[in-house]
Amino acid sequence: MAARRSAADKSAAENPGVSRGRTRIATLALVGAVVIGALAAGTAAQAQTKIRVGKAQAQTFAFIPADVGAETGLFKQRGLDLEIASFAGDARLLQALAADAIDIA
């Protein structure tokens, strides 16, 4: 008996870029949450908290809030030391995440 495929399964099979778009949206939401959390903190922490962010490519649109916050010093004002690293693609980014070399991908 042939199993029925849902419309979502058919759509994902026909268009593999759909899951990549969802991953980018999720990444953007995560970076946005970090930025909002950093800005919402009322006072700067006494010790700098280091957060290591990894990007698959150097110029990724999803990480613009992190880049702007790091360049303007918004994170430092709130006690966060943001370290941004660029990798040569998704595979190396995931290797760094698995090796605990970065905190956020």
C-alpha positions in Angstrom: 0.0 0.0 0.0 1.3 3.4 -0.9 1.4 5.9 1.9 -0.3 9.2 1.3 1.9 12.2 1.4 0.6 15.4 2.9 0.7 18.7 1.0 3.6 19.9 3.3 5.7 16.8 2.4 5.1 17.3 -1.3 5.9 21.0 -1.0 9.2 20.3 0.9 10.2 17.6 -1.6 9.5 19.8 -4.6 11.2 22.9 -3.1 14.2 22.1 -0.8 14.9 25.8 -0.2 11.8 26.0 2.0 13.6 24.4 5.0 16.6 26.7 4.5 14.3 29.7 4.6 12.8 28.5 7.8 16.3 27.9 9.3 17.2 31.5 8.4 14.0 32.8 10.0 14.7 30.8 13.1 18.3 32.1 13.3 17.1 35.7 12.8 14.6 35.2 15.6 17.3 33.9 17.9 19.7 36.7 17.2 16.9 39.2 17.6 16.0 37.7 21.0 19.6 38.0 22.1 19.7 41.6 21.0 16.4 42.4 22.7 17.5 40.6 25.8 20.8 42.6 25.9 19.0 45.9 25.4 16.2 45.0 27.9 18.7 44.5 30.8 18.5 47.5 33.0 22.1 47.6 34.2 25.3 46.3 32.9 26.6 43.2 34.5 29.8 43.6 36.6 31.6 40.9 34.6 31.5 40.6 30.9 29.5 37.6 29.7 31.1 36.1 26.6 28.7 35.0 23.8 30.2 33.3 20.7 28.1 33.6 17.6 28.9 31.7 14.4 27.8 32.6 10.9 27.9 30.3 7.9 29.1 33.1 5.6 30.6 36.5 6.3 27.8 38.6 4.9 24.6 36.9 6.3 21.5 39.2 6.4 20.1 37.3 9.4 23.0 38.5 11.6 22.7 42.2 10.9 21.4 42.9 14.5 24.3 41.1 16.0 26.8 42.9 13.7 25.3 46.3 14.4 25.1 45.7 18.1 28.8 44.6 18.2 30.0 47.5 16.1 28.1 50.2 18.0 29.0 48.8 21.5 25.4 48.0 22.5 26.4 44.6 23.9 29.4 45.9 25.8 27.1 48.5 27.5 24.9 45.7 28.8 27.8 43.5 30.0 28.0 41.2 27.0 31.2 40.4 25.1 29.9 39.3 21.6 32.4 37.4 19.5 31.3 36.8 15.9 33.0 34.2 13.8 32.4 33.4 10.1 32.8 29.9 8.7 33.1 28.5 5.2 29.6 27.1 5.0 27.0 25.3 7.0 29.0 22.1 7.5 31.9 23.8 9.3 29.4 25.9 11.3 27.8 22.8 12.6 31.1 21.2 13.4 32.0 24.3 15.5 28.6 24.1 17.2 29.1 20.4 18.0 32.6 21.0 19.3 31.3 23.8 21.6 33.4 26.4 19.8 30.4 28.7 19.4 27.2 29.3 21.5 24.8 30.5 18.8 24.6 29.5 15.1 
